[in-house]
Amino acid sequence: MRRIIIAWLMAAPGVALAAPVALTGNVDAGRVEFARCQWCHQAGPSARSGFGPQLTGIVGRRAGMASDYRYSAAVKNSGVVWTEPMLAAFLRAPQKVIPDNKMRFWGISDEQRLANLLAYLRTL
């Protein structure tokens, strides 16, 4: 099955890249959505890492780079850069994007909620 999926993705590379959120996000709704994330993450000028890493400047940052957080080896060695499409994929299914990461979160399946959250994260 894995070979079939890989062959399909290689035959249709545009399909794999078409997965990013196509909806326009609302920053204010994203700020409300981020309230759910605040149990583990902080963001803003005085943000610190706690149960999860601080997310200020997350868009464009390399995974595993918040200096005040102990990341899993999976995240540190992932080579991931948090572009918006990568963040969207991770927020949909964290364990599929970086297996064995420490984030205990099932993911966001609602595309509008995801677009809103990304719009807010972009402002950080």
C-alpha positions, 0 to 999 in steps of 0.5 A: 500500500505504501508503494502505491501511495508513493508512486501516486504522489510521484506521478502527481506532485501537484496533488501533494502540494495542493493540500495547504489550506485554501480558505482565508483565515480570520485573525480574530477568530484565530486568536479565539482558536488559539485560546485552546492552544494556550493550555500548553503554548504561549505567544507574544512578546513575553512568551515562554515555553512551558508544557509546550514550546512558545510559538512567537515567530513560529511561521518560518522558524525551524522545528526544535529551535525554541531555546527554552524547551526540551524537544523530542529527538523526533522534532529536533532531527526532523529538519522541518521548517514551519512554513504555513503548509507544513504547519497546516499539515502538522496541525491536521495530524501531528503524529503523521507529520513528525512521528514520535513528537511529544505533542498530545493533540489529535489535530484539527479537521475543520479547515476554517478553524485551521485557516483562522489559527494560521492567520493568527499565528502569522501575526506572531 
